[in-house]
Amino acid sequence: MRTDGKLMSSVGLIKTAMIEKKMTQAELADASDCHEKTIQNLLAGKAVRDQTLFDVCMVLGLDFDKVKRAWKPDGGDRDAPETEAPLEARAAPAYMGAYTRAGVDHYLGSYLTIRPSFTSPDAVMAYRTDITWDDEWPSLLFQERDRPDKPFVHRGRLYIPTSSMYIHLVSLTKGAMRMVMVSQIDPTGAMRGLVTTLNKQRSHFVPVSAPIVYLKRDTFPDGTLGVIDAKSAHFGEY
């Protein structure tokens, strides 16, 4: 096991954040949806999967990319899923729907994402959402892009239950969970549903819910993303 300065610095950041938030190892494990033993391994500088490190960083409010760059312990990714099976045959965890890439590859791509603006009642918010497959932790991963409110960009994973006509895009950011529930993608490449999140109003965050639609697109011409109001050329279309 490596104990160099960079690795121990990352462990120190995590431990400091735990102290500031007054979180025990058990509480951090529960909030990060992993075993307490995994948290113990992490704090000892042992290898854990990227998803675990990402979830821990989100719960503690740490910069995942910064921590990950310094987090390169020897000994391999001991908490990663089994990788003997071919990549195309590996399935997402059972709690995410146990789906394989072959079964969900029609979701891969970029989407024009439209919902009402939470700050301007007569405008809509339009941004890009990319859905990709994560080989390291088999599952669909979504990443929001080109949002005018960059501090609130979300990144998370897709949960696809086998017994439902709806799917869930779930993100956990600094302890706050946001969930989007939409219909399965239709032949036109559209998904429609509701987003439930928190909206900042002055010094407080309040729960909000709004309709949301994802439209699969190959290109995103100028003027199609951002806050779209009555003065925008695409307002009527949206």
C-alpha positions as CSV (number, residue, x, y, z in Angstrom):
1,M,0.0,0.0,0.0
2,R,1.3,3.5,-0.9
3,T,1.6,6.1,1.8
4,D,3.1,8.9,-0.3
5,G,2.1,12.5,0.3
6,K,-0.5,12.8,-2.3
7,L,-2.5,9.8,-1.2
8,M,-2.3,10.7,2.5
9,S,-3.3,14.3,1.5
10,S,-6.5,12.9,-0.1
11,V,-7.2,10.8,3.0
12,G,-6.6,13.8,5.2
13,L,-9.2,15.8,3.1
14,I,-11.7,13.1,3.7
15,K,-11.0,12.8,7.4
16,T,-11.1,16.6,7.8
17,A,-14.5,16.8,6.0
18,M,-15.9,14.1,8.2
19,I,-14.8,16.0,11.3
20,E,-16.3,19.2,10.0
21,K,-19.6,17.5,9.3
22,K,-19.4,15.5,12.5
23,M,-19.9,12.2,10.6
24,T,-18.9,8.8,11.8
25,Q,-17.7,6.1,9.6
26,A,-21.0,4.3,9.8
27,E,-22.9,7.5,8.9
28,L,-20.6,8.2,5.9
29,A,-21.1,4.6,4.7
30,D,-24.9,4.9,5.0
31,A,-25.0,8.2,3.2
32,S,-22.6,6.9,0.5
33,D,-24.5,3.6,0.0
34,C,-21.6,1.3,0.8
35,H,-20.4,-1.0,3.6
36,E,-18.7,0.5,6.6
37,K,-15.7,-1.8,5.9
38,T,-15.3,-0.1,2.6
39,I,-15.1,3.3,4.4
40,Q,-12.5,1.8,6.8
41,N,-10.4,0.6,3.8
42,L,-10.7,4.0,2.2
43,L,-9.5,5.8,5.3
44,A,-6.6,3.4,5.6
45,G,-5.5,4.4,2.1
46,K,-6.6,1.1,0.4
47,A,-8.0,0.9,-3.1
48,V,-11.8,1.5,-3.6
49,R,-13.8,1.8,-6.8
50,D,-14.2,5.2,-8.4
51,Q,-18.0,5.2,-7.7
52,T,-17.3,4.8,-4.0
53,L,-14.8,7.6,-4.0
54,F,-17.2,9.8,-6.0
55,D,-20.2,9.1,-3.7
56,V,-18.0,9.9,-0.6
57,C,-16.8,13.1,-2.2
58,M,-20.4,14.2,-3.0
59,V,-21.6,13.5,0.5
60,L,-18.7,15.4,2.0
61,G,-18.7,18.2,-0.5
62,L,-15.2,17.5,-1.8
63,D,-13.9,18.0,-5.4
64,F,-14.0,14.5,-6.8
65,D,-11.6,15.1,-9.7
66,K,-9.0,16.7,-7.3
67,V,-9.2,13.8,-4.9
68,K,-9.2,11.1,-7.6
69,R,-6.0,12.5,-9.3
70,A,-4.1,12.0,-6.0
71,W,-5.8,8.7,-5.2
72,K,-3.8,6.0,-6.9
73,P,-3.0,3.3,-4.3
74,D,-1.3,0.1,-5.3
75,G,-3.0,-3.3,-5.2
76,G,-5.7,-2.7,-7.8
77,D,-9.3,-1.7,-7.4
78,R,-10.3,-4.1,-4.6
79,D,-13.8,-2.9,-4.3
80,A,-14.6,-3.0,-8.0
81,P,-17.2,-5.4,-9.5
82,E,-16.0,-8.7,-11.0
83,T,-14.5,-8.3,-14.4
84,E,-14.0,-11.8,-15.7
85,A,-17.1,-11.5,-17.9
86,P,-16.8,-9.7,-21.2
87,L,-17.5,-6.0,-21.0
88,E,-20.7,-6.3,-23.0
89,A,-22.0,-9.0,-20.7
90,R,-21.4,-7.2,-17.4
91,A,-24.5,-5.9,-15.7
92,A,-25.3,-3.0,-13.5
93,P,-25.8,-3.7,-9.8
94,A,-29.1,-5.4,-8.9
95,Y,-30.3,-2.3,-7.0
96,M,-29.9,-0.3,-10.2
97,G,-31.9,-2.8,-12.3
98,A,-29.2,-5.3,-13.2
99,Y,-29.3,-4.1,-16.9
100,T,-26.5,-4.8,-19.4
101,R,-25.1,-2.4,-22.0
102,A,-26.6,-4.4,-24.8
103,G,-30.0,-4.0,-23.2
104,V,-29.8,-0.2,-22.8
105,D,-27.5,1.0,-25.6
106,H,-30.4,2.8,-27.2
107,Y,-30.1,5.3,-24.4
108,L,-26.5,6.3,-25.2
109,G,-26.2,9.7,-26.8
110,S,-26.8,13.4,-26.2
111,Y,-30.2,15.0,-25.3
112,L,-31.7,18.4,-25.4
113,T,-33.1,18.8,-21.9
114,I,-35.9,21.2,-21.3
115,R,-37.7,22.2,-18.1
116,P,-39.4,25.4,-16.8
117,S,-37.0,28.0,-15.3
118,F,-37.2,28.1,-11.5
119,T,-36.3,31.8,-11.4
120,S,-38.1,33.2,-14.5
121,P,-41.7,32.2,-14.6
122,D,-42.0,33.0,-18.4
123,A,-38.9,31.2,-19.5
124,V,-37.6,27.7,-19.9
125,M,-34.2,26.2,-19.2
126,A,-32.6,24.3,-22.0
127,Y,-29.3,22.4,-21.6
128,R,-27.5,19.3,-22.8
129,T,-27.4,15.9,-21.1
130,D,-24.9,13.2,-22.2
131,I,-25.6,9.6,-21.4
132,T,-22.7,7.2,-21.6
133,W,-21.8,3.7,-20.4
134,D,-19.3,3.4,-17.5
135,D,-17.1,0.3,-18.0
136,E,-15.5,0.6,-14.6
137,W,-18.8,0.5,-12.7
138,P,-21.2,-1.1,-15.2
139,S,-24.2,1.3,-15.6
140,L,-25.4,4.3,-17.5
141,L,-23.9,7.6,-16.5
142,F,-25.4,11.0,-17.2
143,Q,-23.6,14.3,-17.3
144,E,-25.3,17.7,-17.7
145,R,-23.5,20.3,-19.8
146,D,-24.0,23.8,-21.1
147,R,-26.2,25.0,-18.3
148,P,-26.0,28.7,-17.6
149,D,-26.1,27.9,-13.8
150,K,-22.9,25.9,-13.8
151,P,-22.7,25.5,-10.0
152,F,-25.8,23.4,-10.2
153,V,-24.7,21.0,-12.9
154,H,-25.5,17.4,-12.0
155,R,-23.8,14.1,-12.7
156,G,-25.2,10.7,-11.8
157,R,-26.5,7.3,-12.8
158,L,-29.5,5.7,-14.4
159,Y,-31.7,3.3,-12.5
160,I,-33.9,1.2,-14.8
161,P,-36.3,-1.2,-13.0
162,T,-37.4,-4.2,-15.0
163,S,-41.0,-4.0,-13.9
164,S,-41.7,-0.3,-14.6
165,M,-42.3,1.9,-17.7
166,Y,-40.2,4.6,-16.0
167,I,-36.5,5.1,-15.4
168,H,-34.7,7.3,-12.8
169,L,-31.8,9.7,-13.3
170,V,-30.3,10.1,-9.8
171,S,-27.5,12.3,-8.6
172,L,-26.1,12.9,-5.1
173,T,-24.3,16.2,-4.8
174,K,-22.9,17.5,-1.4
175,G,-25.5,15.4,0.4
176,A,-28.4,16.6,-1.6
177,M,-30.2,14.1,-3.8
178,R,-31.9,15.0,-7.0
179,M,-34.2,12.6,-8.9
180,V,-35.6,12.7,-12.4
181,M,-38.3,10.2,-13.2
182,V,-39.1,9.9,-16.9
183,S,-40.8,7.5,-19.3
184,Q,-38.6,5.0,-21.1
185,I,-37.2,6.4,-24.4
186,D,-39.8,6.2,-27.2
187,P,-39.1,5.6,-30.9
188,T,-38.6,9.3,-31.5
189,G,-35.8,9.5,-28.9
190,A,-37.9,11.4,-26.3
191,M,-38.3,10.8,-22.5
192,R,-40.8,12.8,-20.5
193,G,-41.4,13.1,-16.8
194,L,-40.8,15.1,-13.6
195,V,-37.7,16.5,-11.9
196,T,-37.6,16.8,-8.1
197,T,-34.8,18.9,-6.7
198,L,-34.0,21.9,-4.5
199,N,-34.1,25.5,-5.7
200,K,-32.1,28.3,-4.1
201,Q,-34.3,31.3,-3.0
202,R,-32.3,34.0,-1.3
203,S,-30.4,32.2,1.5
204,H,-32.5,29.0,1.5
205,F,-33.2,26.0,-0.6
206,V,-36.7,24.9,-1.1
207,P,-38.1,21.7,-2.7
208,V,-39.4,22.1,-6.2
209,S,-40.8,19.8,-8.9
210,A,-41.4,20.5,-12.6
211,P,-42.0,18.7,-15.9
212,I,-38.9,17.8,-17.9
213,V,-38.3,16.4,-21.3
214,Y,-35.2,14.8,-22.9
215,L,-35.0,14.9,-26.7
216,K,-32.2,12.9,-28.4
217,R,-30.1,15.2,-30.6
218,D,-27.0,14.9,-32.8
219,T,-26.3,18.6,-32.9
220,F,-27.0,21.7,-30.7
221,P,-27.1,24.8,-32.9
222,D,-26.4,28.2,-31.4
223,G,-29.3,29.7,-29.5
224,T,-30.9,26.4,-28.6
225,L,-29.4,26.2,-25.1
226,G,-29.6,28.5,-22.0
227,V,-32.5,30.5,-20.6
228,I,-35.1,30.6,-23.4
229,D,-37.6,33.4,-23.0
230,A,-40.2,35.0,-25.3
231,K,-37.4,37.0,-27.1
232,S,-35.6,33.8,-28.1
233,A,-36.2,32.3,-31.6
234,H,-36.8,28.8,-30.1
235,F,-39.3,29.9,-27.4
236,G,-42.4,28.9,-29.4
237,E,-40.9,25.5,-30.3
238,Y,-40.0,24.7,-26.7
